[in-house]
C-alpha cells in the first residue's frame, strides 16, 4: 500500500501528488479551471566518486 499526499490550490483543484516512491505529479490549469497539463517527476539519487580512487 502506497501512501500519497495531495495538495490543492485555493480553488480546490488538485495541484500536486506525492507518494512514498519519491514520485511527484504536478497539475496545471487554464484560466477556465480545466486541467491543462501534468508533469511527472522522479527523484534521481546521484553518487559522486573519483576515478583516481581506483588507481593502484
C-alpha positions, 0 to 999 in steps of 0.5 A: 500500500502506497501512501500519497499526499495531495495538495490543492490550490485555493480553488480546490483543484488538485495541484500536486501528488506525492507518494512514498516512491519519491514520485511527484505529479504536478497539475496545471490549469487554464484560466477556465479551471480545466486541467491543462497539463501534468508533469511527472517527476522522479527523484534521481539519487546521484553518487559522486566518486573519483576515478583516481580512487581506483588507481593502484 
